[in-house]
Amino acid sequence: MDRQSQDPRQVTAGLLNDERFLAACQQRDMGALFRLLNHRGVSTRRIAAAVEISQGRLYDYMNRRTRVEKLVLFEQIADAFHIPGHLLGLARRAWEPQITERHDKPGTCPRVDGDDLAAMDAFRSADRQTGGSRLYGAVVRHLGEKVAPRLVDTASGLQIFATAAVLTEMAGWMAHDSGRDGLGAQHFARALPLARTSGDLPLAANIAASRSHLALHTGDPASAAHWAHMGLSLAGKGPRIATLTARLHAMQARALAAGGQHTAARRALDAAHSALEAPSDADHPWLSPFDAASLASESALVMRDLQQYEAALHHAEGAIALREDARARSLAFSRITLVRIHAQRGDLEAAVHVGRELLNTSPTLGSVRVIHQLDDLRRLLESYRAHAPVRDYLAHFDAAIRSRMLLLADIITSSRGGTPT
């Protein structure tokens, strides 16, 4: 049995693919639903309080002495536990992720203009190496000057909406990499209707994965799980794209692991690995790259959150071995993860060894996210200061950070916001 979650919504997120849960919702059998939640570690006291009923009434439902009949109570249950409205025959709830796709040509991918693709590839390549903080303004200017006028040009086809969606999503990632998560969320929210208008379901699913990542980063694993679930639903309506499905399953696994849903998280991670090995029906040039190195990185984080440190170590080492040198930011994140895992395993010598490699990361890498994770790593290592090699390493670490901060003073914001991933 999974350990008790601090938030019952996270328990529900781990049940969204459970046949018993889906059957209970379809039959509107709230007694069965309450029993499932209780079995997953949510106390009857917490269930009753969330739905605003007495424990006596709750036991009546759970023991089949009576059934929920009132619409208002179904709505309270859906909102309290974040059960998507359609599962209970209700309208979409206000908290639900919303992606409304076109229905005239479901699953189609608009033609990609060569110049637009070249611009996206140039931005993406530069971002991998230098980080998004210095590129954000360039992407926004390109959107305003080269893309926006074509959105209102009657000669433009649907592909321009896909172009705008991709670059708006990219701006969101660069804002996020700059430590401006609120701005990043705004860009992601604007990218979704553009993808919807283009009729490109895989692109909409890809943006849902980005929203899942940001929700997880800002401390809302329940919403992160819902966005991943929504993305998988969209991806299932379009052509099968292995990398996209794998990314969405991996994000679902991370959200579930962060929410304490161990069994569901492991199942989602297994699905991610299976999806990446499966054949694809089509390639999609707009989608964020997701390869074996990406999955190894996400797997390490899932296993770390599940406190399965040997498995986490295996995946983290694999991520570094697979990662290209040109992916400076990804390498930095992978090495930070590996140092943390070694420290949490108690292998301080290995933590210091990998930590020294981490200090070789380009000091001009313009990623505030990397700076924030380095801050978190230093706080972790500080607790091991009594160990002489760690103490010596921290001195080198602090000197490197001072140099980095001088070089990046123009992009470092005073407020962090959010939580580290």
C-alpha positions in Angstrom: 0.0 0.0 0.0 1.3 3.5 -0.8 2.1 5.7 2.0 -0.5 8.2 3.1 -0.6 11.3 1.0 -0.7 14.8 2.5 -3.1 15.7 -0.3 -6.0 13.4 -1.2 -6.0 14.9 -4.7 -2.6 13.2 -5.2 -4.2 9.9 -4.4 -6.9 10.5 -7.0 -4.2 11.4 -9.5 -2.7 7.9 -9.0 -6.1 6.3 -9.7 -7.1 7.9 -12.9 -6.2 4.8 -14.9 -7.4 2.3 -12.3 -10.3 0.2 -13.6 -12.0 0.0 -10.2 -11.9 3.7 -9.8 -13.2 4.4 -13.3 -16.0 1.8 -12.8 -17.0 3.4 -9.5 -17.2 6.8 -11.2 -19.1 5.5 -14.1 -21.6 3.9 -11.8 -21.6 6.9 -9.5 -20.9 4.5 -6.7 -19.3 6.9 -4.2 -19.1 4.3 -1.5 -16.8 2.2 -3.6 -14.8 5.4 -4.5 -14.4 6.3 -0.8 -13.3 2.7 0.0 -10.6 3.0 -2.7 -9.3 6.3 -1.3 -9.3 4.9 2.2 -7.4 1.8 1.0 -4.8 4.1 -0.5 -4.2 5.7 2.9 -6.6 8.6 3.1 -8.3 8.5 6.5 -12.1 8.5 6.8 -11.8 11.6 8.9 -10.0 13.4 6.0 -12.5 12.1 3.4 -15.5 13.2 5.4 -13.9 16.7 6.1 -13.1 17.1 2.4 -16.6 16.4 1.3 -18.2 18.2 4.3 -20.2 15.3 5.6 -20.2 13.5 9.0 -18.1 10.3 9.4 -21.4 8.5 10.2 -22.8 9.5 6.8 -19.5 8.5 5.2 -19.7 5.0 6.8 -23.2 4.7 5.4 -21.9 5.3 1.9 -18.9 3.0 2.3 -21.0 0.2 3.8 -23.6 0.5 1.0 -26.4 1.4 3.4 -27.2 4.5 1.2 -25.9 6.1 -2.0 -25.0 9.6 -3.0 -27.9 11.0 -5.0 -27.7 14.9 -4.8 -25.9 16.7 -7.7 -24.3 19.2 -5.3 -22.6 16.4 -3.4 -21.2 14.8 -6.6 -19.8 18.3 -7.4 -18.3 18.6 -4.0 -16.7 15.2 -4.3 -15.3 16.0 -7.8 -13.8 19.3 -6.5 -12.5 17.9 -3.2 -10.6 15.0 -4.8 -10.0 16.5 -8.3 -12.0 13.9 -10.1 -12.5 15.1 -13.8 -16.1 16.1 -14.2 -16.8 13.9 -17.2 -16.0 10.8 -15.1 -19.0 11.6 -12.9 -21.3 12.9 -15.7 -20.6 16.5 -14.7 -19.5 19.6 -16.6 -15.8 20.3 -16.7 -14.7 21.6 -13.3 -13.1 25.0 -13.0 -9.8 23.5 -11.8 -9.5 21.0 -14.7 -6.9 21.5 -17.4 -8.7 22.6 -20.6 -7.6 21.7 -24.0 -10.3 21.8 -26.7 -9.1 20.5 -30.0 -10.6 21.0 -33.4 -12.7 18.1 -34.7 -12.7 18.7 -38.4 -9.4 16.9 -39.0 -8.4 15.2 -35.8 -4.8 14.1 -35.5 -3.5 15.9 -38.5 -0.2 17.8 -38.5 -0.2 21.0 -40.5 2.6 21.5 -43.1 5.7 23.1 -41.6 7.2 26.1 -43.4 11.0 25.6 -43.9 11.9 29.1 -42.7 9.9 28.7 -39.5 11.5 25.3 -38.8 15.0 26.8 -39.4 14.2 29.6 -36.9 12.9 27.1 -34.3 15.9 24.9 -34.7 18.3 27.8 -34.3 16.6 29.0 -31.1 16.5 25.4 -29.8 20.2 24.7 -30.5 21.3 27.9 -28.9 19.1 27.3 -25.9 20.6 23.8 -25.2 24.1 25.3 -25.0 23.6 28.7 -23.5 20.3 28.5 -21.5 17.1 30.4 -22.1 17.7 33.5 -20.0 19.5 35.4 -22.7 17.4 34.1 -25.6 13.9 34.9 -24.2 13.9 38.5 -25.6 15.0 37.3 -29.1 12.2 34.7 -29.2 9.6 37.2 -28.1 10.8 39.7 -30.7 10.7 37.0 -33.5 7.1 36.2 -32.5 6.1 39.8 -32.6 7.9 40.8 -35.8 7.9 37.6 -37.9 4.9 35.5 -36.8 2.2 37.7 -35.3 1.5 39.6 -38.6 0.9 36.3 -40.4 -1.7 35.2 -37.9 -4.1 37.9 -39.3 -3.0 37.5 -42.9 -5.9 35.8 -44.8 -3.3 34.2 -47.1 -1.8 32.2 -44.2 -2.8 28.6 -43.6 -3.2 26.7 -40.4 0.5 26.0 -40.1 1.1 29.6 -38.9 -0.9 28.8 -35.8 1.3 25.8 -35.1 4.4 28.0 -35.6 3.0 30.5 -33.1 2.2 27.7 -30.7 5.7 26.2 -30.8 7.5 29.5 -30.4 5.2 30.7 -27.7 5.8 27.4 -25.8 9.5 28.0 -26.3 9.2 31.5 -24.8 7.5 29.8 -21.9 10.4 27.5 -21.3 12.9 30.3 -21.6 10.9 32.4 -19.1 10.9 29.3 -16.8 14.7 28.9 -17.3 15.0 32.6 -16.3 13.3 31.9 -13.0 10.0 33.7 -14.1 7.6 30.8 -13.6 4.5 33.0 -13.7 5.5 34.4 -17.1 6.2 30.9 -18.3 2.8 29.8 -17.3 1.2 32.6 -19.2 3.1 31.7 -22.4 2.1 28.0 -22.0 -1.5 29.0 -21.5 -1.4 31.1 -24.7 0.3 28.4 -26.7 -2.6 25.9 -26.1 -5.3 27.7 -28.0 -2.9 28.3 -30.9 -2.2 24.6 -31.1 -5.9 23.9 -30.9 -6.6 26.2 -33.8 -3.9 24.6 -35.9 -5.6 21.2 -35.4 -2.3 19.6 -34.3 -3.2 17.2 -31.5 0.4 16.0 -30.9 1.5 19.6 -30.5 -1.3 20.3 -28.0 -0.2 17.1 -26.1 3.4 18.3 -26.1 2.3 21.7 -24.5 0.3 19.7 -21.9 3.6 18.0 -21.0 5.2 21.4 -20.5 2.4 22.5 -18.3 2.8 19.3 -16.3 6.5 20.1 -15.8 5.8 23.6 -14.6 3.0 22.5 -12.2 5.4 20.0 -10.7 8.2 22.6 -10.4 5.9 25.0 -8.6 4.8 22.4 -6.1 1.5 21.1 -7.4 2.0 17.4 -8.3 -1.7 16.7 -8.4 -2.2 19.3 -11.2 1.0 18.0 -12.9 -0.5 14.5 -13.0 -3.7 15.8 -14.5 -1.9 17.7 -17.2 0.1 14.6 -18.1 -3.1 12.5 -18.1 -4.8 15.1 -20.4 -1.7 15.1 -22.7 -1.9 11.3 -23.0 -5.5 11.5 -23.9 -4.8 14.0 -26.7 -1.7 12.0 -27.9 -4.0 8.9 -28.2 -6.2 10.7 -30.7 -3.4 11.5 -33.1 -0.7 9.6 -34.9 1.4 7.4 -32.6 4.6 9.3 -31.8 6.8 7.2 -29.4 8.9 10.1 -28.0 5.8 12.2 -27.2 4.0 9.3 -25.4 7.2 8.4 -23.5 7.6 12.0 -22.4 4.0 12.2 -21.1 4.2 8.9 -19.2 7.5 10.1 -17.7 5.9 13.4 -16.5 3.0 11.4 -15.1 5.5 9.2 -13.2 7.3 12.2 -11.8 4.1 13.8 -10.6 2.8 10.6 -9.0 6.2 10.0 -7.3 6.2 13.5 -6.0 2.7 12.9 -4.7 3.7 9.7 -2.9 1.9 7.4 -5.2 4.6 4.7 -5.4 2.8 1.9 -7.3 1.2 4.2 -9.9 4.5 6.1 -10.4 6.4 2.9 -11.1 3.7 1.8 -13.5 3.8 5.1 -15.4 7.6 4.9 -15.6 7.5 1.4 -17.0 5.0 2.7 -19.6 7.4 5.5 -20.5 10.2 3.0 -21.2 7.9 0.8 -23.2 6.6 3.7 -25.2 10.1 4.9 -26.1 10.9 1.5 -27.6 7.7 1.2 -29.6 7.5 2.2 -33.3 6.1 5.5 -34.3 3.5 6.2 -37.0 5.0 9.6 -37.9 7.7 12.1 -37.1 6.8 15.5 -35.9 9.4 18.3 -36.3 7.7 20.7 -33.9 7.8 18.5 -30.8 10.4 18.9 -28.0 13.1 16.2 -28.3 12.8 13.3 -25.9 15.4 10.5 -26.2 16.9 7.8 -24.1 19.0 10.4 -22.2 15.9 12.4 -21.4 14.1 9.4 -20.1 17.1 8.3 -18.0 17.2 11.8 -16.5 13.5 11.7 -15.6 13.8 8.1 -14.3 16.5 9.1 -12.0 14.3 11.9 -10.5 11.4 9.5 -10.1 13.5 6.9 -8.4 15.1 9.5 -6.1 11.6 10.7 -5.0 10.7 7.1 -4.4 13.9 6.8 -2.3 15.1 3.9 -4.4 18.6 5.3 -4.6 20.4 2.4 -6.3 18.0 2.5 -9.2 18.2 6.3 -9.2 22.0 6.1 -9.4 21.8 3.7 -12.3 19.6 6.0 -14.3 21.5 9.2 -13.4 24.8 7.7 -14.5 23.1 6.5 -17.7 21.8 10.0 -18.4 25.3 11.5 -18.2 26.8 8.8 -20.4 24.2 9.3 -23.0 24.1 13.1 -23.0 25.9 15.0 -25.7 28.5 17.6 -24.6 26.5 20.2 -26.6 23.7 19.9 -24.1 25.4 21.9 -21.4 22.3 22.7 -19.3 21.0 19.1 -19.4 24.4 17.8 -18.4 24.5 20.2 -15.5 21.1 19.1 -14.3 22.1 15.4 -14.6 25.3 16.0 -12.6 23.4 17.9 -9.9 21.0 15.0 -9.6 23.9 12.5 -9.5 25.7 14.4 -6.7 22.4 14.6 -4.7 21.9 10.8 -5.1 25.4 10.0 -4.0 25.0 12.2 -0.9 21.7 10.7 0.0 23.2 7.2 -0.3 26.0 8.3 2.0 28.8 8.0 -0.6 30.4 11.3 0.0 33.6 10.5 -1.9 31.5 9.8 -5.1 29.5 13.0 -4.5 32.6 15.1 -4.3 34.1 13.4 -7.4 31.0 14.1 -9.5 30.7 17.6 -7.9 34.1 18.5 -9.2 33.0 17.6 -12.8 29.9 19.8 -12.2 32.1 22.8 -11.5 33.4 22.5 -15.1 30.0 23.5 -16.4 30.4 26.6 -18.6 30.2 29.6 -16.2 28.4 31.6 -18.8 25.5 29.1 -19.1 22.5 31.5 -18.8 20.1 29.4 -16.8 18.7 30.7 -13.5 17.3 27.2 -12.9 20.8 25.8 -12.8 21.8 28.5 -10.4 18.9 27.7 -8.1 19.6 24.0 -8.2 23.2 24.7 -7.4 22.0 26.7 -4.3 19.9 23.7 -3.2 22.8 21.4 -3.7 25.1 23.5 -1.6 22.6 23.5 1.3 22.4 19.7 1.1 26.2 19.3 1.1 26.6 21.8 4.0 25.0 19.2 6.2 28.1 17.0 5.5 30.6 19.7 6.3 32.2 17.6 9.0 33.6 15.4 6.3 36.9 16.9 5.2 36.7 16.3 1.4 33.2 17.8 1.4 34.5 20.8 3.3 37.3 21.3 0.8 34.9 20.9 -2.1 32.5 23.5 -0.7 35.4 26.0 -0.7 35.9 25.4 -4.4 32.2 25.3 -5.0 31.7 28.8 -3.4 34.5 30.3 -5.5 33.0 28.9 -8.7 29.6 30.2 -7.8 31.0 33.7 -7.0 32.5 33.8 -10.5 29.3 32.5 -12.1 27.2 35.1 -10.3 29.5 37.9 -11.6 29.1 36.7 -15.1 25.4 36.2 -14.9 24.5 39.3 -12.8 22.3 40.7 -15.5 19.9 37.7 -15.6 19.8 36.7 -11.9 16.4 37.7 -10.4 16.0 38.6 -6.7 13.1 36.2 -6.2 13.2 32.5 -6.8 9.6 31.4 -6.7 8.6 27.8 -7.0 10.4 24.7 -5.9 13.3 22.9 -7.4 12.8 19.9 -9.6 
